[in-house]
Amino acid sequence: MANLDFLSKELEQLRADGRYRKLTEWEGGSGSWMTLGERRVLQMSSNNYLGLTAHPELKRAAIEAIEKYGVGSGSVRTIAGTLDIHGELERELAAFKGTEATLVFQSGFTTNQGILGSILGPDDVVISDELNHASIIDGIRLTKASRKVFAHKDLDQLEQALKESASYRARVVVTDGVFSMDGDIAPLPAIVELAERYDAIVYVDDAHASGVLGRNGKGSTDHFDLHGRVHIQVGTLSKAIGVSGGYMAGSALLKDYLIHKARSFLFSTSQTPAVAASCLAAVRVLGRSPELIERLWSNANYCREKLRALGFDCGMSETPIIPIIVGSPADTMRFSDALLAEGVYAQGIVYPTVAMDKGRVRLIVTASHTREDLDFALDVLARTGRIAGLI
């Protein structure tokens, strides 16, 4: 009888390489301090940038939505699954982003898959930064479009790719706004200028810029004051927004097209009412809470400066994502485990997510961290980093 035993060899290799990890099961909700095995540890790996997962307005909105609508939407958006709360969320999200329209998907991953898989055809070319997120890479794989990859933030290579692509119906330049593994920001103004020069479409994935960059967290387009010059903005509702989902912000024409063509939208049940209501509450909180963004950046700059002063290699970080480059997968995971033993949870990120010799512990500093929290983490990192030979 056939079985799946052949998978065990790959798992054995992961163990041998130091890349095998079990899921970490937390007791309680996301926060600065979380409980793991009845032990309180400082959380330094969560995407909960602004601490909104436990915001009272979001929790109240979810409870009220369940009482009004029930726990599920009952259908896909194009049949009976578009409730008025979904429409309200998209209208307020569009106003927040300063675009004609938004369309909400079930996750940021399915947003990229749905958009790229539907707008690109065999007569088009997509030009992508080599360090773009896996959801962009997989979305491109779903298309029959030609593909070009330029070295990370290399504008000369991008321009060369644009020059070589004049014969295509559409040229789409795709970049992350903030790169998730290194914490650096895309040179979006220069990318937009090149795209305008060569009549190309600009597509920005702001998963780690939503709620982080721009006024009140409006994203990288707002951060660089490029309104009206970025054709497609993708955002997440599951990181700084604190809930779940993803969205496209752009033209009404694009929204109408995606409703009819994006397979991940067409064939997935819509957000639960509680999720949609919580996202709507988060957008409203963001709109009136610039102090959250200010606190986030104050904490991030403080932590990054201290880490570099200690001698850690923090790569290209310029955002609340701060990697500590370690090296091999095995060394990276040992360092991560040593930090946890001292009360700091900082997950190791290794190949194939990053290059084999660029394993890192990725810290994410949040607005919820106090200076006492950060000083505790810095003290643990310093002691553990010296033992590991990193500083």
C-alpha positions as a Markdown table, in Angstrom:
| # | Residue | x | y | z |
|---|---|---|---|---|
| 1 | Met | 0.0 | 0.0 | 0.0 |
| 2 | Ala | 1.3 | 3.4 | -0.9 |
| 3 | Asn | 2.3 | 5.8 | 1.9 |
| 4 | Leu | 4.1 | 9.0 | 2.6 |
| 5 | Asp | 7.3 | 7.5 | 4.1 |
| 6 | Phe | 9.4 | 9.2 | 1.4 |
| 7 | Leu | 8.8 | 12.5 | 3.2 |
| 8 | Ser | 10.8 | 11.4 | 6.2 |
| 9 | Lys | 14.1 | 11.7 | 4.4 |
| 10 | Glu | 13.5 | 15.4 | 3.8 |
| 11 | Leu | 12.6 | 15.9 | 7.4 |
| 12 | Glu | 15.8 | 14.0 | 8.5 |
| 13 | Gln | 17.8 | 16.3 | 6.3 |
| 14 | Leu | 16.2 | 19.4 | 7.9 |
| 15 | Arg | 17.2 | 18.0 | 11.3 |
| 16 | Ala | 20.7 | 17.4 | 10.1 |
| 17 | Asp | 21.0 | 20.9 | 8.8 |
| 18 | Gly | 19.6 | 22.5 | 12.0 |
| 19 | Arg | 16.6 | 23.8 | 10.1 |
| 20 | Tyr | 13.9 | 21.6 | 11.7 |
| 21 | Arg | 11.5 | 23.5 | 14.1 |
| 22 | Lys | 8.4 | 22.4 | 15.9 |
| 23 | Leu | 5.5 | 24.9 | 16.1 |
| 24 | Thr | 5.6 | 27.0 | 19.2 |
| 25 | Glu | 2.2 | 26.8 | 21.0 |
| 26 | Trp | 1.5 | 30.0 | 23.0 |
| 27 | Glu | -0.8 | 30.2 | 26.0 |
| 28 | Gly | -2.9 | 33.4 | 25.6 |
| 29 | Gly | -3.0 | 36.2 | 23.1 |
| 30 | Ser | -0.4 | 38.2 | 21.3 |
| 31 | Gly | 1.4 | 40.8 | 23.4 |
| 32 | Ser | 4.8 | 42.1 | 24.5 |
| 33 | Trp | 5.0 | 39.4 | 27.1 |
| 34 | Met | 3.5 | 36.0 | 26.4 |
| 35 | Thr | 3.2 | 32.7 | 28.2 |
| 36 | Leu | 5.1 | 29.6 | 26.9 |
| 37 | Gly | 5.0 | 26.5 | 29.0 |
| 38 | Glu | 3.7 | 28.5 | 31.9 |
| 39 | Arg | 6.7 | 30.8 | 31.6 |
| 40 | Arg | 6.5 | 34.5 | 30.7 |
| 41 | Val | 8.9 | 35.5 | 27.9 |
| 42 | Leu | 9.4 | 38.8 | 26.1 |
| 43 | Gln | 8.0 | 38.5 | 22.6 |
| 44 | Met | 10.4 | 40.0 | 20.0 |
| 45 | Ser | 9.2 | 38.3 | 16.9 |
| 46 | Ser | 5.5 | 39.3 | 16.5 |
| 47 | Asn | 4.2 | 41.3 | 13.6 |
| 48 | Asn | 1.8 | 43.0 | 16.1 |
| 49 | Tyr | 3.6 | 46.3 | 15.4 |
| 50 | Leu | 1.1 | 48.6 | 17.1 |
| 51 | Gly | -0.3 | 46.3 | 19.8 |
| 52 | Leu | -3.8 | 46.4 | 18.2 |
| 53 | Thr | -4.6 | 42.7 | 18.6 |
| 54 | Ala | -5.8 | 43.5 | 22.2 |
| 55 | His | -7.1 | 47.0 | 21.6 |
| 56 | Pro | -10.5 | 47.4 | 23.4 |
| 57 | Glu | -12.2 | 49.0 | 20.4 |
| 58 | Leu | -11.2 | 46.1 | 18.1 |
| 59 | Lys | -12.4 | 43.5 | 20.6 |
| 60 | Arg | -15.7 | 45.3 | 21.2 |
| 61 | Ala | -16.3 | 45.6 | 17.4 |
| 62 | Ala | -15.7 | 41.9 | 17.0 |
| 63 | Ile | -18.2 | 41.0 | 19.8 |
| 64 | Glu | -20.8 | 43.3 | 18.5 |
| 65 | Ala | -20.4 | 41.9 | 14.9 |
| 66 | Ile | -20.9 | 38.4 | 16.2 |
| 67 | Glu | -24.0 | 39.4 | 18.0 |
| 68 | Lys | -25.4 | 41.1 | 14.9 |
| 69 | Tyr | -24.2 | 38.8 | 12.0 |
| 70 | Gly | -23.2 | 35.5 | 13.6 |
| 71 | Val | -19.8 | 33.9 | 13.4 |
| 72 | Gly | -19.5 | 33.4 | 9.6 |
| 73 | Ser | -20.5 | 35.1 | 6.4 |
| 74 | Gly | -21.9 | 32.0 | 4.8 |
| 75 | Ser | -20.6 | 32.4 | 1.3 |
| 76 | Val | -18.1 | 33.8 | -1.2 |
| 77 | Arg | -18.2 | 37.5 | -1.9 |
| 78 | Thr | -19.7 | 37.1 | -5.3 |
| 79 | Ile | -22.7 | 35.0 | -4.2 |
| 80 | Ala | -24.2 | 35.8 | -0.7 |
| 81 | Gly | -21.0 | 36.6 | 1.3 |
| 82 | Thr | -20.8 | 40.4 | 0.8 |
| 83 | Leu | -22.3 | 41.9 | 4.0 |
| 84 | Asp | -22.6 | 45.6 | 4.6 |
| 85 | Ile | -19.7 | 45.5 | 7.0 |
| 86 | His | -17.4 | 44.4 | 4.1 |
| 87 | Gly | -18.5 | 47.3 | 2.0 |
| 88 | Glu | -18.1 | 49.7 | 4.9 |
| 89 | Leu | -14.6 | 48.4 | 5.5 |
| 90 | Glu | -13.6 | 48.8 | 1.9 |
| 91 | Arg | -14.9 | 52.4 | 1.6 |
| 92 | Glu | -13.2 | 53.6 | 4.8 |
| 93 | Leu | -10.0 | 51.8 | 3.9 |
| 94 | Ala | -10.0 | 53.5 | 0.5 |
| 95 | Ala | -10.5 | 56.9 | 2.1 |
| 96 | Phe | -7.6 | 56.1 | 4.5 |
| 97 | Lys | -5.3 | 55.1 | 1.7 |
| 98 | Gly | -6.3 | 58.0 | -0.6 |
| 99 | Thr | -7.3 | 55.7 | -3.5 |
| 100 | Glu | -10.5 | 55.3 | -5.5 |
| 101 | Ala | -11.2 | 51.8 | -4.2 |
| 102 | Thr | -10.0 | 48.9 | -2.2 |
| 103 | Leu | -10.8 | 45.2 | -2.4 |
| 104 | Val | -10.3 | 43.0 | 0.7 |
| 105 | Phe | -9.0 | 39.4 | 0.4 |
| 106 | Gln | -8.7 | 36.7 | 3.0 |
| 107 | Ser | -4.9 | 37.2 | 3.5 |
| 108 | Gly | -2.0 | 39.2 | 2.1 |
| 109 | Phe | -0.7 | 36.0 | 0.4 |
| 110 | Thr | -4.0 | 35.4 | -1.5 |
| 111 | Thr | -4.1 | 39.1 | -2.4 |
| 112 | Asn | -0.8 | 38.9 | -4.3 |
| 113 | Gln | -1.8 | 35.6 | -5.8 |
| 114 | Gly | -5.2 | 36.9 | -6.9 |
| 115 | Ile | -3.9 | 40.2 | -8.4 |
| 116 | Leu | -0.8 | 38.9 | -10.2 |
| 117 | Gly | -2.5 | 35.7 | -11.3 |
| 118 | Ser | -5.3 | 37.7 | -13.0 |
| 119 | Ile | -3.8 | 40.9 | -14.4 |
| 120 | Leu | -0.8 | 39.3 | -16.1 |
| 121 | Gly | -1.0 | 37.4 | -19.4 |
| 122 | Pro | 1.4 | 35.9 | -22.0 |
| 123 | Asp | 1.8 | 39.3 | -23.7 |
| 124 | Asp | 3.0 | 40.9 | -20.5 |
| 125 | Val | 6.2 | 41.0 | -18.5 |
| 126 | Val | 6.7 | 41.3 | -14.7 |
| 127 | Ile | 9.9 | 42.7 | -13.3 |
| 128 | Ser | 10.5 | 41.8 | -9.7 |
| 129 | Asp | 13.0 | 42.6 | -7.0 |
| 130 | Glu | 15.0 | 39.4 | -6.1 |
| 131 | Leu | 14.1 | 39.8 | -2.4 |
| 132 | Asn | 10.3 | 40.2 | -2.8 |
| 133 | His | 8.0 | 38.2 | -0.6 |
| 134 | Ala | 7.2 | 34.5 | -1.3 |
| 135 | Ser | 3.6 | 35.5 | -2.1 |
| 136 | Ile | 4.7 | 37.7 | -4.9 |
| 137 | Ile | 7.0 | 35.0 | -6.3 |
| 138 | Asp | 4.2 | 32.4 | -6.1 |
| 139 | Gly | 1.7 | 34.9 | -7.6 |
| 140 | Ile | 4.1 | 35.4 | -10.6 |
| 141 | Arg | 4.4 | 31.6 | -11.0 |
| 142 | Leu | 0.7 | 31.4 | -11.6 |
| 143 | Thr | 0.9 | 33.6 | -14.7 |
| 144 | Lys | 2.1 | 33.0 | -18.2 |
| 145 | Ala | 3.8 | 36.3 | -18.3 |
| 146 | Ser | 7.5 | 36.7 | -19.0 |
| 147 | Arg | 9.6 | 37.3 | -15.9 |
| 148 | Lys | 12.7 | 39.4 | -15.2 |
| 149 | Val | 14.3 | 39.7 | -11.8 |
| 150 | Phe | 16.6 | 42.5 | -10.8 |
| 151 | Ala | 19.2 | 42.5 | -8.0 |
| 152 | His | 17.9 | 43.9 | -4.7 |
| 153 | Lys | 17.2 | 47.6 | -5.1 |
| 154 | Asp | 19.5 | 47.7 | -8.1 |
| 155 | Leu | 18.1 | 50.6 | -10.2 |
| 156 | Asp | 20.5 | 50.1 | -13.1 |
| 157 | Gln | 19.4 | 46.5 | -13.5 |
| 158 | Leu | 15.7 | 47.6 | -13.3 |
| 159 | Glu | 16.2 | 50.2 | -16.0 |
| 160 | Gln | 18.0 | 47.6 | -18.2 |
| 161 | Ala | 15.0 | 45.2 | -17.8 |
| 162 | Leu | 12.6 | 48.0 | -18.7 |
| 163 | Lys | 14.6 | 48.8 | -21.8 |
| 164 | Glu | 14.6 | 45.2 | -22.9 |
| 165 | Ser | 10.9 | 44.9 | -22.4 |
| 166 | Ala | 9.5 | 47.5 | -24.8 |
| 167 | Ser | 7.7 | 45.0 | -27.0 |
| 168 | Tyr | 5.3 | 43.7 | -24.2 |
| 169 | Arg | 1.7 | 44.8 | -23.8 |
| 170 | Ala | 2.2 | 45.7 | -20.2 |
| 171 | Arg | 5.3 | 46.0 | -18.0 |
| 172 | Val | 4.7 | 45.6 | -14.3 |
| 173 | Val | 7.4 | 46.5 | -11.8 |
| 174 | Val | 6.8 | 44.7 | -8.4 |
| 175 | Thr | 8.5 | 45.6 | -5.2 |
| 176 | Asp | 8.0 | 45.2 | -1.5 |
| 177 | Gly | 7.6 | 48.5 | 0.3 |
| 178 | Val | 9.5 | 47.2 | 3.3 |
| 179 | Phe | 11.5 | 44.0 | 2.9 |
| 180 | Ser | 10.5 | 41.5 | 5.5 |
| 181 | Met | 13.8 | 39.8 | 6.2 |
| 182 | Asp | 16.1 | 42.8 | 6.2 |
| 183 | Gly | 13.9 | 45.6 | 7.3 |
| 184 | Asp | 15.0 | 48.0 | 4.6 |
| 185 | Ile | 12.8 | 50.3 | 2.5 |
| 186 | Ala | 12.4 | 50.2 | -1.3 |
| 187 | Pro | 13.7 | 53.2 | -3.2 |
| 188 | Leu | 10.2 | 53.8 | -4.4 |
| 189 | Pro | 10.6 | 57.4 | -5.8 |
| 190 | Ala | 13.4 | 56.2 | -8.1 |
| 191 | Ile | 11.3 | 53.1 | -9.1 |
| 192 | Val | 8.3 | 55.3 | -9.9 |
| 193 | Glu | 10.4 | 57.7 | -12.0 |
| 194 | Leu | 11.9 | 54.8 | -14.0 |
| 195 | Ala | 8.4 | 53.3 | -14.5 |
| 196 | Glu | 7.0 | 56.6 | -15.7 |
| 197 | Arg | 9.9 | 57.0 | -18.1 |
| 198 | Tyr | 9.3 | 53.6 | -19.6 |
| 199 | Asp | 5.5 | 53.5 | -19.3 |
| 200 | Ala | 5.4 | 50.7 | -16.8 |
| 201 | Ile | 2.9 | 49.9 | -14.0 |
| 202 | Val | 4.1 | 50.1 | -10.4 |
| 203 | Tyr | 3.0 | 47.5 | -7.9 |
| 204 | Val | 4.0 | 47.8 | -4.2 |
| 205 | Asp | 3.4 | 45.2 | -1.5 |
| 206 | Asp | 3.1 | 47.1 | 1.7 |
| 207 | Ala | 2.6 | 44.2 | 4.1 |
| 208 | His | 5.3 | 45.4 | 6.5 |
| 209 | Ala | 4.7 | 49.1 | 5.7 |
| 210 | Ser | 1.0 | 49.1 | 6.4 |
| 211 | Gly | 0.6 | 50.8 | 9.8 |
| 212 | Val | 4.3 | 51.5 | 9.9 |
| 213 | Leu | 5.3 | 54.0 | 7.2 |
| 214 | Gly | 3.5 | 57.1 | 6.2 |
| 215 | Arg | 1.2 | 59.4 | 8.0 |
| 216 | Asn | -0.8 | 57.3 | 10.5 |
| 217 | Gly | 0.6 | 54.2 | 8.9 |
| 218 | Lys | -0.8 | 54.9 | 5.4 |
| 219 | Gly | 2.1 | 53.0 | 3.8 |
| 220 | Ser | 5.1 | 53.6 | 1.6 |
| 221 | Thr | 3.2 | 55.6 | -1.1 |
| 222 | Asp | 2.2 | 58.1 | 1.5 |
| 223 | His | 5.7 | 58.0 | 3.1 |
| 224 | Phe | 7.2 | 59.2 | -0.2 |
| 225 | Asp | 4.3 | 61.4 | -1.2 |
| 226 | Leu | 3.7 | 59.4 | -4.4 |
| 227 | His | -0.1 | 59.5 | -4.4 |
| 228 | Gly | -1.5 | 59.0 | -7.9 |
| 229 | Arg | 1.8 | 57.6 | -9.2 |
| 230 | Val | 1.6 | 54.0 | -7.8 |
| 231 | His | -0.9 | 51.9 | -9.7 |
| 232 | Ile | -1.4 | 49.0 | -7.3 |
| 233 | Gln | -0.9 | 49.0 | -3.5 |
| 234 | Val | -1.2 | 45.8 | -1.6 |
| 235 | Gly | -1.6 | 45.9 | 2.2 |
| 236 | Thr | -2.1 | 43.5 | 5.0 |
| 237 | Leu | -4.7 | 43.6 | 7.8 |
| 238 | Ser | -2.9 | 40.9 | 9.8 |
| 239 | Lys | 0.3 | 42.7 | 11.0 |
| 240 | Ala | 0.2 | 46.3 | 12.2 |
| 241 | Ile | -3.6 | 46.3 | 11.7 |
| 242 | Gly | -3.8 | 43.5 | 14.2 |
| 243 | Val | -6.5 | 41.3 | 12.7 |
| 244 | Ser | -6.5 | 39.2 | 9.5 |
| 245 | Gly | -6.7 | 39.7 | 5.7 |
| 246 | Gly | -5.2 | 41.6 | 2.9 |
| 247 | Tyr | -6.3 | 44.2 | 0.4 |
| 248 | Met | -5.7 | 45.9 | -2.9 |
| 249 | Ala | -5.8 | 49.7 | -3.0 |
| 250 | Gly | -6.1 | 51.3 | -6.4 |
| 251 | Ser | -8.5 | 52.2 | -9.1 |
| 252 | Ala | -12.2 | 51.4 | -9.3 |
| 253 | Leu | -11.5 | 49.8 | -12.6 |
| 254 | Leu | -9.0 | 47.4 | -11.1 |
| 255 | Lys | -11.3 | 46.5 | -8.3 |
| 256 | Asp | -14.1 | 45.7 | -10.7 |
| 257 | Tyr | -11.8 | 43.5 | -12.8 |
| 258 | Leu | -10.5 | 41.6 | -9.8 |
| 259 | Ile | -14.0 | 40.9 | -8.5 |
| 260 | His | -14.6 | 39.0 | -11.8 |
| 261 | Lys | -11.1 | 37.5 | -12.4 |
| 262 | Ala | -9.1 | 37.0 | -9.2 |
| 263 | Arg | -9.4 | 33.3 | -8.3 |
| 264 | Ser | -8.4 | 33.6 | -4.7 |
| 265 | Phe | -11.2 | 36.2 | -4.3 |
| 266 | Leu | -13.8 | 34.3 | -6.3 |
| 267 | Phe | -13.3 | 30.9 | -4.6 |
| 268 | Ser | -12.8 | 31.8 | -1.0 |
| 269 | Thr | -15.4 | 32.5 | 1.6 |
| 270 | Ser | -15.4 | 36.2 | 2.7 |
| 271 | Gln | -14.0 | 37.4 | 6.0 |
| 272 | Thr | -16.0 | 36.6 | 9.0 |
| 273 | Pro | -18.1 | 39.6 | 10.2 |
| 274 | Ala | -16.0 | 39.8 | 13.4 |
| 275 | Val | -12.8 | 40.0 | 11.4 |
| 276 | Ala | -14.2 | 42.7 | 9.0 |
| 277 | Ala | -15.6 | 44.7 | 11.9 |
| 278 | Ser | -12.3 | 44.5 | 13.8 |
| 279 | Cys | -10.4 | 45.6 | 10.7 |
| 280 | Leu | -12.7 | 48.6 | 10.3 |
| 281 | Ala | -12.2 | 49.5 | 14.0 |
| 282 | Ala | -8.4 | 49.3 | 13.5 |
| 283 | Val | -8.5 | 51.7 | 10.5 |
| 284 | Arg | -10.4 | 54.2 | 12.6 |
| 285 | Val | -8.0 | 53.9 | 15.5 |
| 286 | Leu | -5.1 | 54.4 | 13.1 |
| 287 | Gly | -6.7 | 57.5 | 11.6 |
| 288 | Arg | -6.7 | 59.3 | 14.9 |
| 289 | Ser | -3.6 | 57.8 | 16.6 |
| 290 | Pro | -0.4 | 59.2 | 15.2 |
| 291 | Glu | 1.2 | 58.6 | 18.6 |
| 292 | Leu | 1.2 | 54.9 | 18.0 |
| 293 | Ile | 3.4 | 55.3 | 15.0 |
| 294 | Glu | 5.7 | 57.7 | 16.8 |
| 295 | Arg | 6.1 | 55.3 | 19.7 |
| 296 | Leu | 6.9 | 52.5 | 17.3 |
| 297 | Trp | 9.6 | 54.4 | 15.5 |
| 298 | Ser | 11.1 | 55.8 | 18.7 |
| 299 | Asn | 11.4 | 52.2 | 20.1 |
| 300 | Ala | 12.8 | 50.8 | 16.8 |
| 301 | Asn | 15.4 | 53.5 | 16.5 |
| 302 | Tyr | 16.5 | 53.1 | 20.1 |
| 303 | Cys | 16.9 | 49.4 | 19.8 |
| 304 | Arg | 18.7 | 49.4 | 16.5 |
| 305 | Glu | 21.2 | 52.0 | 17.6 |
| 306 | Lys | 21.9 | 50.1 | 20.8 |
| 307 | Leu | 22.4 | 46.8 | 18.9 |
| 308 | Arg | 24.8 | 48.3 | 16.4 |
| 309 | Ala | 26.7 | 50.0 | 19.2 |
| 310 | Leu | 27.1 | 46.6 | 20.8 |
| 311 | Gly | 28.6 | 45.3 | 17.6 |
| 312 | Phe | 25.8 | 43.2 | 16.2 |
| 313 | Asp | 25.4 | 42.9 | 12.4 |
| 314 | Cys | 21.9 | 44.3 | 11.7 |
| 315 | Gly | 22.3 | 44.3 | 8.0 |
| 316 | Met | 20.3 | 46.9 | 6.1 |
| 317 | Ser | 17.6 | 47.5 | 8.7 |
| 318 | Glu | 16.0 | 51.0 | 8.7 |
| 319 | Thr | 12.5 | 50.0 | 10.1 |
| 320 | Pro | 11.2 | 48.1 | 13.2 |
| 321 | Ile | 12.4 | 44.9 | 11.5 |
| 322 | Ile | 15.9 | 44.4 | 12.9 |
| 323 | Pro | 17.8 | 41.3 | 11.9 |
| 324 | Ile | 20.8 | 40.0 | 13.8 |
| 325 | Ile | 22.9 | 38.2 | 11.2 |
| 326 | Val | 24.3 | 35.0 | 12.6 |
| 327 | Gly | 25.4 | 32.7 | 9.7 |
| 328 | Ser | 24.6 | 29.0 | 9.3 |
| 329 | Pro | 21.2 | 27.5 | 10.1 |
| 330 | Ala | 22.5 | 25.5 | 13.0 |
| 331 | Asp | 24.3 | 28.5 | 14.6 |
| 332 | Thr | 21.2 | 30.6 | 14.1 |
| 333 | Met | 18.9 | 28.2 | 15.8 |
| 334 | Arg | 21.3 | 27.7 | 18.7 |
| 335 | Phe | 21.4 | 31.4 | 19.2 |
| 336 | Ser | 17.6 | 31.7 | 19.1 |
| 337 | Asp | 17.3 | 28.8 | 21.7 |
| 338 | Ala | 19.9 | 30.5 | 23.9 |
| 339 | Leu | 17.9 | 33.7 | 23.9 |
| 340 | Leu | 14.7 | 31.9 | 24.8 |
| 341 | Ala | 16.5 | 30.2 | 27.7 |
| 342 | Glu | 17.1 | 33.7 | 29.0 |
| 343 | Gly | 13.5 | 34.8 | 28.6 |
| 344 | Val | 13.6 | 36.5 | 25.1 |
| 345 | Tyr | 11.7 | 34.9 | 22.2 |
| 346 | Ala | 13.4 | 35.8 | 18.9 |
| 347 | Gln | 12.8 | 33.3 | 16.2 |
| 348 | Gly | 15.6 | 32.2 | 13.9 |
| 349 | Ile | 15.1 | 32.6 | 10.2 |
| 350 | Val | 17.2 | 30.3 | 8.0 |
| 351 | Tyr | 17.5 | 28.9 | 4.5 |
| 352 | Pro | 15.5 | 28.8 | 2.2 |
| 353 | Thr | 13.8 | 31.9 | 3.5 |
| 354 | Val | 17.2 | 33.6 | 3.5 |
| 355 | Ala | 20.6 | 32.6 | 2.0 |
| 356 | Met | 22.3 | 29.6 | 3.6 |
| 357 | Asp | 25.0 | 31.7 | 5.2 |
| 358 | Lys | 22.7 | 34.6 | 6.1 |
| 359 | Gly | 20.7 | 33.0 | 8.9 |
| 360 | Arg | 19.4 | 35.6 | 11.3 |
| 361 | Val | 17.4 | 36.2 | 14.4 |
| 362 | Arg | 14.8 | 38.6 | 13.3 |
| 363 | Leu | 13.7 | 41.1 | 15.9 |
| 364 | Ile | 10.5 | 43.1 | 15.5 |
| 365 | Val | 10.2 | 46.0 | 17.8 |
| 366 | Thr | 6.6 | 47.2 | 18.6 |
| 367 | Ala | 4.9 | 50.3 | 20.0 |
| 368 | Ser | 3.8 | 48.1 | 22.9 |
| 369 | His | 7.4 | 47.5 | 24.1 |
| 370 | Thr | 8.4 | 49.7 | 27.0 |
| 371 | Arg | 12.0 | 50.9 | 27.4 |
| 372 | Glu | 12.3 | 48.5 | 30.3 |
| 373 | Asp | 11.3 | 45.7 | 27.9 |
| 374 | Leu | 13.9 | 46.7 | 25.3 |
| 375 | Asp | 16.6 | 47.2 | 27.9 |
| 376 | Phe | 15.9 | 43.7 | 29.2 |
| 377 | Ala | 16.1 | 42.3 | 25.7 |
| 378 | Leu | 19.3 | 44.2 | 24.9 |
| 379 | Asp | 21.0 | 42.9 | 28.1 |
| 380 | Val | 20.1 | 39.3 | 27.2 |
| 381 | Leu | 21.2 | 39.8 | 23.6 |
| 382 | Ala | 24.5 | 41.3 | 24.7 |
| 383 | Arg | 25.3 | 38.5 | 27.1 |
| 384 | Thr | 24.2 | 35.7 | 24.8 |
| 385 | Gly | 25.8 | 37.4 | 21.7 |
| 386 | Arg | 29.2 | 37.4 | 23.5 |
| 387 | Ile | 28.9 | 33.7 | 24.4 |
| 388 | Ala | 28.0 | 33.0 | 20.7 |
| 389 | Gly | 30.9 | 35.0 | 19.4 |
| 390 | Leu | 28.7 | 37.4 | 17.5 |
| 391 | Ile | 30.0 | 40.5 | 19.3 |
